[in-house]
């Protein structure tokens, strides 16, 4: 094999590894190797928060049966540390204070919340999520729990304040 072909093959392999590593980290690359922006998560309404506000005790566990693993990112796909994530899920009799909890994201933008599998109150079983940080727009969304799932994952992307 010629030396030029070997070098070319090594460079293609290296480029493929860099692209795979970047995509696994939550960011995509263009053909020129530039990163693209993460798309902001769309808000889907306040849910139960509109009636009782966003206060919730700081606790990552309200029961057992389902674990939600999440990550909060910025529009440049970098993690956001210190964001307050407020979670609220329905029980068999609707929304109650015991179905609430809140956590802070770690330096990698990650959070973990554990509770019982949400009830199918008002539709599919879901967890309402509010993400708060003083430098970013408030995000209100929800995570729908798939039937039979004991673990879920969500990535949330915040929009900076203008």
N, C-alpha and C positions, 0 to 999 in steps of 0.2 A: 504494500500500500504506500502511496506517495505521502510525503510529509505534509503537504498542503491539505490533502484529504483528511488526514488525522487531526490536524489543527481545526479544520472546519467542523469535523464531527464533535470534537471536544467543546467547541464554542456553542454548537447547537444544543448539546446536552446540558451545558451550563445555563444557557438561556431558558431551556425548558424547566430546569430545577428552580430557577429564580421566579419564573412565572407561577409555577405550582405553589411555591412557598408564599408568594404574595397573595394568591387567591385563597389559600387556606387561612391566611390571616385576615380575610374579610375585605381585601381590596383587589380590584381588577386592574389589569394593565392593558394599554392600547398596543397596537403593533409596534409603535415607536418606543415602548417601554415606559411611557408616562402613566401615572396613576389616574384613575377616574374617580369622581366623587361618589360617595354613598348617597342614596336617595333618602330624603327625610321620611320618617314614618308619618302616615296620615292620621290625624286625629279622627276618632269616630264617635265623639260625643262624651258627655260627662258621666253617663250612666248613673249609678247611685250617688256619685260625688256631688251632683248638682243640688241635692236636697240636704246633705249633711256635711259638706266640706271635705277637705283633704286631710284632716287630722287622723292619725292612726298611731297606735303604740309602736315603738321601735322593737320589732320582733320578726324574726325570719321563719318562725314556725308557729302555726296555729292548729296543728293536728298532723296526722299521717295519712298516706295513701297516694299523694301526688307531689312531685318535686318539679318546680319550674326553675330552669337555669336561664339566665338572661345576660345580655351584654348591651351597654349603652355606648353608642358611638357618635362622633361628630360627622358633619357632611364631608370632611376630608378623610373619613374612615379611621380616625384616631380614637382611642378609648377616652371616655369621660369619667374621671375619678370624682368621687364625692357627690354624685347626683343622688337625690332622695327619690326612691322608688316606693310609691304607696300602692298596695295591692288590696283588693277587696273581692271576696267571692261569696256567692249565695250558698246558704244551707238549705235544708229541706223546707224551711218556713220562710224563705226569702233572705233579705240582707239584714244582718245583725252585727253589732259591734265586735262580737267574737270572731267574725269572718274577715277582720282587717289586720293588716300588719304593714310595716315599712322597714326598708333596709337602705343602706348607702352602698353605692358602687365602690369597688376596690380600685386600685391603681390601674388595673387592666379593664375597667369599666364593667366588671362582672358583678352579678348578684345571684342569690339563691333564695327561694321561698318554698316552704313546705307546708302543705295543709291537706285536708281531706279532698277527695275528688269533688269538685264543685257540683252542686245540684243543677238540674236542668230548669232552673227558675227563669222564665221569660225567654225560652229558646234553648239553644245548645249550651251545654255546660261550658262556662267561661270564667275568666278572672279579669276583673277590671284593673287597669294599670294607669297610674299617673306618674309622670317623671318630672321632677322639679329641680331647677338649678338657676341661680340668679342671672347667669349670662346667656341663657337659652330660653326659647319659647316653651311654655308648658305643654306637655304632651299628655293627652288623654286617649287611651286606646284599650283594647282587650285582647286576651289570648284565649282562643277556643281550644278546649281540651278534647283530643280525639278519643273516641270510645275505646275503653280498655287500656288507655295509656296511663302509665305510672310516672312517666317523666316527659317533660316538654322543654323546648328551647325557643327563645325569642331573641331577636336582635332589634333594638330600637335606635333610631337615628334622630337626633335633635337638630333643630334649626337655630342658629345664633340670632340673638336680638339685633335689630338694626340700629 
